[in-house]
Amino acid sequence: MQTIQASEFKAKCLALMDDVARSGRVLVVTKNGRPIVEIHPYSLGQKLASPLGLHPSLQIKGDIVKPIERFSGRRPQRKK
Protein backbone atom coordinates (compact mmCIF):
# COMPACT_ATOMS: atom_id res chain seq x y z
CA MET A 1 0.00 0.00 0.00
CA GLN A 2 1.48 3.30 -1.08
CA THR A 3 1.37 6.26 1.31
CA ILE A 4 1.61 9.95 0.53
CA GLN A 5 1.57 13.12 2.61
CA ALA A 6 -1.55 15.28 2.43
CA SER A 7 0.40 18.27 1.08
CA GLU A 8 1.77 16.20 -1.82
CA PHE A 9 -1.65 14.66 -2.45
CA LYS A 10 -3.15 18.15 -2.65
CA ALA A 11 -0.61 19.19 -5.29
CA LYS A 12 -0.99 16.01 -7.39
CA CYS A 13 -4.58 15.02 -6.63
CA LEU A 14 -5.96 14.50 -10.16
CA ALA A 15 -2.92 12.59 -11.43
CA LEU A 16 -2.92 10.37 -8.31
CA MET A 17 -6.63 9.59 -8.70
CA ASP A 18 -6.04 8.62 -12.34
CA ASP A 19 -3.16 6.37 -11.25
CA VAL A 20 -5.29 4.64 -8.60
CA ALA A 21 -8.11 4.08 -11.10
CA ARG A 22 -5.71 2.72 -13.72
CA SER A 23 -3.53 0.54 -11.48
CA GLY A 24 -6.15 -0.63 -8.96
CA ARG A 25 -3.72 0.03 -6.10
CA VAL A 26 -4.80 1.61 -2.82
CA LEU A 27 -3.32 4.96 -1.79
CA VAL A 28 -3.19 6.07 1.86
CA VAL A 29 -3.00 9.81 2.54
CA THR A 30 -1.25 10.77 5.77
CA LYS A 31 -1.28 13.93 7.84
CA ASN A 32 1.49 14.44 10.37
CA GLY A 33 2.51 10.82 9.78
CA ARG A 34 -0.92 9.41 10.68
CA PRO A 35 -3.16 7.72 8.07
CA ILE A 36 -6.18 9.92 7.40
CA VAL A 37 -7.87 8.60 4.28
CA GLU A 38 -7.66 5.65 1.93
CA ILE A 39 -8.16 6.16 -1.81
CA HIS A 40 -9.17 3.06 -3.78
CA PRO A 41 -10.71 2.45 -7.20
CA TYR A 42 -14.47 2.69 -7.48
CA SER A 43 -16.07 -0.68 -8.25
CA LEU A 44 -19.24 0.01 -10.21
CA GLY A 45 -22.08 -2.39 -9.51
CA GLN A 46 -20.24 -4.64 -7.09
CA LYS A 47 -22.10 -5.42 -3.92
CA LEU A 48 -20.64 -5.99 -0.50
CA ALA A 49 -19.77 -9.61 0.18
CA SER A 50 -21.86 -9.58 3.35
CA PRO A 51 -24.90 -7.75 4.75
CA LEU A 52 -24.20 -4.41 6.40
CA GLY A 53 -20.49 -4.81 5.61
CA LEU A 54 -20.04 -7.41 8.32
CA HIS A 55 -17.79 -10.46 8.32
CA PRO A 56 -18.27 -12.46 5.09
CA SER A 57 -19.13 -15.69 6.91
CA LEU A 58 -21.85 -14.05 9.03
CA GLN A 59 -25.35 -15.33 8.32
CA ILE A 60 -28.46 -13.63 9.66
CA LYS A 61 -31.19 -16.16 10.45
CA GLY A 62 -34.64 -15.17 11.58
CA ASP A 63 -35.98 -11.79 12.64
CA ILE A 64 -33.21 -9.70 14.21
CA VAL A 65 -35.62 -6.89 15.13
CA LYS A 66 -38.29 -8.87 16.96
CA PRO A 67 -37.97 -8.73 20.78
CA ILE A 68 -37.00 -11.86 22.66
CA GLU A 69 -40.22 -13.40 23.97
CA ARG A 70 -38.83 -14.88 27.18
CA PHE A 71 -37.23 -11.67 28.43
CA SER A 72 -38.66 -10.85 31.85
CA GLY A 73 -36.91 -7.52 32.34
CA ARG A 74 -35.34 -8.68 35.59
CA ARG A 75 -31.65 -9.15 36.18
CA PRO A 76 -30.51 -12.69 36.98
CA GLN A 77 -29.80 -13.39 40.64
CA ARG A 78 -26.14 -13.71 41.60
CA LYS A 79 -25.07 -16.88 43.31
CA LYS A 80 -23.73 -16.35 46.83
N, C-alpha and C positions, 0 to 999 in steps of 0.2 A: 504494500500500500504506500503510495507516494504521499509525502506531506509537503506543505508549502505554507509560508507565513502569510498572514492576512494582507499585509502591505503589498507583497508581490502578487498575490491573487487579485487584488484590486487593480493593479496595473495591467495584468495580463488576462483578465477575466474571460473575455470572449474566446480568445485562442485556447485557453485551458478547457473551457466547456466543450469546444469543438474536439479537442484531443480526447477528452473523457468519452464523448459520444462515439468517436471513431474507434478508439482502442478498447473500450469496455472496462478500462481500469478505474478503480476508485481513487479519489483524491481527497485527502484530509486537510482542511484549512486550520491552521493553528494561530493562536493569539497569545503572546507572551509564553510560548512554548507549550500551551495547553490545547488539545484538540477542541475545536469549537463546532465545526460542521463537516459533514461528509458529502461529497459530490459524487454521484454515481449515475450511470446512464439510465434514461427513462425507458421502461419496458412497457410498451403500448399493449394493452389488452391482456397482460398476464395477471392472473389472480394470485392472491396470497396462498401459500401451500396449506394454511390452516385457518380456521375461523378466528376472527379477532386478532390475527397475528400471533397466536399462541404457538406453543411447541407443536411441531408437525405431527407427532404421534398422539396428540390429545384428541379424544373423541367425546363429544357431548351427547349423552344419552338421556332422554326424557326431558321433562320441563324444568329448566333451571331457574324459572321465575316463580313457580308455584311454591307457596310456603310449605314447610314440613308439617305434616298433619299431627305427629305425635309430640310436638313441642309444647311443653306445659308452661313455659315462661319462668319456671323456677330454676334456681341454680342447684346443681347436684350437691348432696351433703358430703362433707369431708369425713373420711374415716379417722377416728381418734386413736 
